[in-house]
Amino acid sequence: MAPKTAKAVKKPAAKTARVNDPERTRANIIGVATHEFSEHGLSGARIDEIADRTHTSKRMIYYYFGSKEGLYRTVLEECYRRIRAIEHDVDLEALPPLEALAELVRFTFDYQTNNEDFIRLVMVENIHRGENMAALPNIAAVNSNAIQRLKTLCARGVKEGVMRKDLDPIDLHMSISALCFFNVSNRHTFSTIFKVDMRSPKALTHRKDTVTEMILRYVTP
């Protein structure tokens, strides 16, 4: 009789090593917190909820951000950094002045339409009278390039005789932001009052074209 073959001993499956990735963890917390703060505001947002949704702990969140207010302020700054970084990719210098301005308006309209959390966060911070934003030492620097690019664009436009000489880049930036902002911030109340669908593709395209035309008419001599 042939000798019995020894049974192979199964080795226990190796445990998957837990990857310690602080930057990824931090980014995940900011992403979830952005939605939480935009939905519930600073006072209504819950750190417990953010911890649960990110599979972390309150202790870890406080380790990274110091406090609930610290997390909220980080979320605010990151939101502005993101829009300015993406906005910078709009190649204004490669286009004639009026075409470049139209492209910037369309970008702003699309970005704000597709990022309602950003709009709601700005509204939340205005309820707090900008107090948390005032505590961010780098917020002015984060946004300064947007004004500088508009200043350069207006200077080109004036030089080519296609833009007014009295344009103020901050005022122009505010006008663009206001017209694009309203379509998101007031869409629910406006749609209810006037029985219009402000979110349909047709309505969005029409409104974007209208806002673009309004800005272009405003800047021309």
C-alpha positions in Angstrom: 0.0 0.0 0.0 1.3 3.4 -1.0 2.1 5.7 1.8 -0.4 8.4 2.5 0.5 11.8 1.1 0.7 14.4 3.8 -2.0 17.0 3.5 -0.8 20.5 2.5 -1.1 22.9 5.4 -2.9 26.0 4.3 -1.2 29.2 5.4 -3.5 31.8 6.8 -4.2 34.6 4.3 -2.0 37.6 4.7 -3.8 40.5 6.2 -3.9 43.5 3.9 -1.6 46.1 5.3 -3.3 49.3 6.4 -1.9 52.1 4.4 -1.2 55.3 6.3 -1.9 58.1 3.9 -2.4 61.3 5.8 -2.9 63.5 2.7 -5.5 61.1 1.3 -7.3 61.0 4.7 -7.2 64.7 5.0 -8.6 65.2 1.5 -11.4 62.7 2.1 -12.4 64.5 5.3 -12.4 67.9 3.5 -14.6 66.5 0.6 -17.2 65.0 2.9 -17.1 68.1 5.2 -17.7 70.4 2.2 -21.1 68.7 1.6 -22.0 68.5 5.2 -21.3 72.2 5.8 -23.0 73.3 2.6 -26.1 71.3 3.6 -26.3 72.2 7.3 -24.2 75.3 7.8 -21.5 75.7 10.4 -23.8 75.3 13.4 -25.8 72.4 12.0 -23.0 70.2 10.6 -22.0 67.3 12.8 -18.5 66.1 13.3 -19.9 62.7 14.2 -21.5 62.4 10.8 -18.3 63.5 9.0 -16.3 60.9 11.0 -18.8 58.1 10.1 -18.8 59.0 6.4 -15.0 59.1 6.2 -14.5 56.0 8.4 -12.3 58.0 10.7 -12.8 59.4 14.2 -13.6 62.7 15.8 -10.2 62.5 17.4 -8.5 62.2 14.0 -10.5 65.1 12.6 -9.5 67.3 15.5 -5.9 66.2 15.1 -5.9 67.4 11.5 -8.0 70.5 11.8 -8.0 71.5 15.5 -11.7 72.1 15.8 -15.0 72.1 14.0 -14.4 75.8 13.1 -10.9 74.9 11.9 -12.3 72.2 9.6 -14.9 74.6 8.2 -12.3 77.3 7.5 -10.1 74.8 5.7 -13.1 73.7 3.6 -13.7 77.4 2.7 -10.2 78.0 1.7 -9.9 74.8 -0.3 -13.1 75.7 -2.2 -11.6 79.0 -3.3 -8.3 77.4 -4.2 -10.1 74.8 -6.4 -12.1 77.3 -8.4 -9.1 79.6 -8.9 -6.9 76.7 -9.9 -9.4 75.5 -12.5 -10.1 79.1 -13.6 -6.4 79.6 -14.3 -6.6 76.9 -17.0 -8.9 79.1 -19.0 -6.3 80.5 -21.5 -7.4 84.1 -21.7 -4.1 85.3 -23.2 -4.6 83.2 -26.4 -7.9 84.8 -27.3 -8.9 88.3 -28.4 -10.1 90.4 -25.4 -13.9 90.1 -25.9 -13.7 86.4 -26.8 -11.5 85.8 -23.7 -14.0 87.6 -21.5 -16.9 85.6 -22.9 -15.0 82.4 -22.3 -14.4 83.4 -18.7 -18.0 84.3 -18.1 -19.1 80.9 -19.6 -16.6 79.1 -17.4 -17.8 80.9 -14.3 -21.5 80.1 -15.1 -20.8 76.4 -15.8 -18.6 76.0 -12.7 -21.1 77.6 -10.3 -24.0 75.6 -11.9 -22.1 72.3 -11.4 -20.8 73.1 -7.9 -23.8 74.0 -5.8 -21.9 73.1 -2.6 -19.5 76.0 -3.3 -22.5 78.4 -3.7 -24.1 77.2 -0.6 -20.9 77.6 1.4 -20.5 81.1 0.3 -24.0 81.8 1.4 -23.3 80.2 4.8 -20.2 82.3 5.3 -22.2 85.5 4.4 -24.6 84.6 7.1 -21.6 84.6 9.5 -20.6 88.0 8.0 -17.4 86.6 6.6 -15.9 86.2 10.1 -14.3 82.8 9.4 -13.0 83.9 6.0 -11.4 86.9 7.7 -9.4 84.5 9.9 -7.8 82.9 6.8 -4.5 84.7 6.2 -4.0 83.5 2.7 -7.5 84.0 1.3 -6.7 87.3 -0.4 -3.6 85.9 -2.1 -5.6 82.9 -3.3 -8.1 85.2 -5.1 -5.7 87.9 -6.2 -4.7 86.2 -9.5 -8.3 86.3 -10.7 -8.4 90.1 -10.4 -4.9 90.5 -11.9 -5.9 88.4 -15.0 -9.0 90.6 -15.4 -6.9 93.7 -15.1 -4.6 92.5 -17.8 -7.5 91.5 -20.0 -9.1 94.9 -19.6 -5.8 96.6 -20.4 -5.6 94.6 -23.7 -9.2 95.5 -24.5 -8.7 99.2 -23.9 -5.5 99.1 -26.0 -7.4 97.5 -28.9 -10.3 99.9 -28.5 -12.9 97.2 -27.8 -13.3 97.9 -24.0 -14.2 101.0 -22.0 -11.4 102.8 -20.3 -13.2 103.2 -16.9 -13.6 99.5 -16.2 -12.6 98.4 -12.7 -11.5 94.7 -12.6 -12.9 94.1 -9.1 -16.3 95.6 -10.1 -16.2 93.5 -13.3 -15.4 90.3 -11.3 -18.3 91.1 -8.9 -20.7 91.6 -11.8 -19.8 88.3 -13.4 -20.0 86.4 -10.1 -23.3 88.0 -9.2 -25.0 87.1 -12.4 -23.8 83.5 -12.4 -24.3 83.1 -8.6 -28.0 84.1 -8.7 -28.9 81.2 -11.1 -27.8 78.7 -8.4 -28.5 80.5 -5.1 -32.0 81.6 -6.0 -33.1 78.8 -8.4 -35.5 77.2 -6.0 -37.4 80.3 -4.9 -37.4 81.9 -8.3 -38.6 78.6 -10.0 -41.4 78.3 -7.4 -42.6 81.9 -7.7 -42.5 82.2 -11.5 -43.1 78.5 -12.4 -40.0 78.1 -14.5 -37.5 75.3 -14.7 -34.1 76.9 -14.1 -32.2 73.6 -14.2 -33.2 72.3 -17.6 -30.5 72.2 -20.3 -32.4 74.7 -22.4 -32.9 77.2 -19.6 -29.2 76.9 -18.5 -28.0 77.5 -22.1 -30.3 80.5 -22.6 -29.3 82.0 -19.2 -25.6 81.5 -19.9 -25.9 83.2 -23.3 -27.9 86.1 -21.7 -25.3 86.6 -18.9 -22.4 86.5 -21.4 -24.1 89.1 -23.6 -24.9 91.4 -20.7 -21.3 91.4 -19.6 -20.0 92.0 -23.1 -22.4 94.9 -23.7 -21.4 96.4 -20.4 -17.6 96.4 -21.2 -17.8 97.7 -24.7 -17.5 101.5 -25.4 
